[in-house]
């Protein structure tokens, strides 16, 4: 007698993990590497944005009067806002990775 198709498909879709499957520790280390790399990129973008803004604020966070007259980033508005979107995408990616693991 042959196997029924549904039984055969069930075993094909849920195979046993191979003996050389990565350990939980290895998976966690790989996860940390991915999150760390994306985090580094996000922090680099944040530093670029802050470099554009920091000349207009005091170390205590007060906005200097010249910023109230108008702020124009030296990199231009298009690149400045592109960096904001890039930062958002990095943070969304990290958030998504963390949500999938819980």
MOFENWO-V378358 format. One record per residue. PHI is phi as a letter, one per 40 degrees, with the letter a starting at -180 (none if undefined). BURIAL is # if it has 16 or more other ideal C-beta (glycine too) atoms within 10 Angstrom, else .. D_CENTER is the distance of its C-alpha to the mean C-alpha in Angstrom with 2 decimals. Layout:
# MOFENWO-V378358
PHI BURIAL D_CENTER
PHI BURIAL D_CENTER
This chain:
# MOFENWO-V378358
none . 52.17
c . 48.80
c . 45.55
c . 44.53
d . 41.65
c . 39.50
c . 39.93
c . 39.16
c . 35.91
c . 34.83
c . 35.14
c . 33.38
c . 30.32
b . 30.10
c . 31.09
c . 31.58
c . 28.92
c . 30.36
c . 31.74
c . 29.33
c . 26.20
c . 23.57
c . 24.13
c . 21.96
c . 21.49
c . 20.39
c . 17.84
c . 16.45
c . 16.48
c . 14.66
d . 11.93
c . 11.77
c . 11.76
c . 8.77
c . 6.67
c . 8.75
c . 8.33
c # 4.68
c . 5.92
d . 9.00
c # 8.03
c # 6.86
c . 10.11
c . 12.02
c # 11.55
d . 12.52
c . 15.44
c # 16.55
c # 16.73
c . 18.53
d . 20.90
c # 21.98
c . 22.69
c . 24.00
c . 27.43
b . 28.13
b . 27.63
c . 29.41
d . 27.90
c . 28.70
g . 26.64
c . 29.63
c . 29.35
c . 32.09
d . 34.70
c . 33.83
c . 30.39
c . 32.34
c . 34.31
h . 31.26
b . 28.09
b . 27.44
c # 24.57
c . 25.97
c . 23.39
g . 24.50
c . 23.15
c . 21.62
c . 19.39
d # 18.71
c . 17.51
c . 15.58
c # 13.55
c . 13.06
c . 11.84
c # 9.46
c # 8.09
c . 8.14
c . 6.38
c # 3.22
c . 4.26
c . 5.62
c # 3.70
c # 3.54
c . 6.75
c . 7.98
c . 7.96
c . 9.71
c . 11.96
c . 13.11
c . 14.28
c . 16.44
